[in-house]
Amino acid sequence: MGKIAFIDDMPEADEAFVRVHREELLALAADMGITDVKVASTGRLVGTVTADAVPLGVYAFSAEASSMLERIIRMHASRVVTPESASTDLKEATPL
C-alpha cells in the first residue's frame, strides 16, 4: 500500500498538472474499468464506467489518484453528465 495523503493538505489538480500525469491517470483509470477519460476543470475529470469496473469505481479512482499525486482529483461518471443535470465544465470536457 502506498502513502496516505490527507485531502485537507492537498491543492486541486489544475489541467496542466493533470496533463503532465496523463499516462499515470489513464493507467489507473484502465485498472479500475474507466475509459474515455476527459478533463473538465480544476480537479475534475469525466470518464465512462464500464460493466467490469471496480465497485464504486469513480470514488476509488478519485481516492487513489488524489493520494498518488497529492492533488485533489475527482472523477465523474459520464452517464450522469446530462444537459439537464451537469455543469458546463463537465459537459464540455476535453479528452485527456
C-alpha positions in Angstrom: 0.0 0.0 0.0 1.2 3.5 -0.9 1.5 6.5 1.3 -1.7 8.2 2.6 -2.2 11.8 1.8 -4.9 13.8 3.5 -7.2 15.7 1.3 -7.2 18.9 3.5 -3.4 19.1 2.9 -3.7 19.0 -0.9 -4.3 21.6 -3.6 -6.6 20.8 -6.5 -5.0 19.5 -9.7 -5.2 22.0 -12.4 -5.4 21.0 -16.1 -1.7 21.4 -16.7 -0.9 19.2 -13.8 -3.4 16.5 -14.9 -2.0 16.5 -18.5 1.6 16.1 -17.2 0.4 13.0 -15.3 -1.7 11.8 -18.2 -0.2 8.3 -18.5 -0.4 7.6 -14.8 -4.1 8.7 -14.7 -5.1 6.7 -17.8 -3.4 3.6 -16.5 -5.1 3.9 -13.1 -8.5 4.5 -14.9 -7.9 1.4 -17.1 -7.1 -0.7 -14.0 -10.4 0.4 -12.4 -12.5 -0.1 -15.5 -12.9 3.6 -16.5 -12.4 4.6 -20.1 -12.7 7.7 -22.3 -11.2 10.0 -19.6 -11.7 13.7 -20.2 -10.6 16.9 -18.4 -13.3 19.2 -17.2 -11.9 21.9 -14.9 -9.6 22.2 -12.0 -9.6 18.9 -10.2 -12.5 17.4 -12.2 -12.4 14.5 -14.7 -15.2 12.7 -16.6 -14.9 9.0 -17.6 -17.0 6.1 -18.8 -17.5 3.4 -16.2 -17.5 0.0 -17.9 -19.5 -3.0 -16.8 -16.4 -4.6 -15.3 -15.3 -1.6 -13.3 -14.3 -2.0 -9.7 -17.2 -1.3 -7.3 -17.7 2.4 -6.8 -15.0 3.0 -9.4 -15.3 6.8 -9.7 -14.8 7.1 -5.9 -12.0 4.6 -5.9 -10.3 6.4 -8.7 -10.7 9.7 -7.0 -9.2 8.5 -3.8 -6.3 6.6 -5.4 -5.4 9.3 -7.9 -5.5 12.1 -5.3 -3.4 10.1 -2.9 -0.9 9.0 -5.6 -0.4 12.6 -7.0 -1.1 14.5 -3.8 -3.6 16.7 -5.6 -7.4 16.7 -5.4 -8.7 14.8 -8.4 -12.4 13.9 -8.7 -13.8 11.5 -11.3 -17.4 11.9 -12.5 -19.2 9.2 -14.4 -20.1 10.3 -17.9 -23.6 8.6 -17.6 -24.6 11.3 -15.1 -23.3 14.2 -17.3 -26.6 15.2 -19.0 -27.7 18.5 -20.3 -30.2 18.9 -17.6 -28.1 17.9 -14.6 -24.4 18.7 -15.2 -22.4 21.8 -15.0 -20.9 23.3 -18.2 -17.3 22.2 -17.5 -18.4 18.5 -17.3 -20.4 18.7 -20.5 -17.6 20.4 -22.4 -14.7 18.3 -21.0 -11.9 17.5 -23.4 -10.1 14.2 -23.9 -7.1 13.6 -21.6 
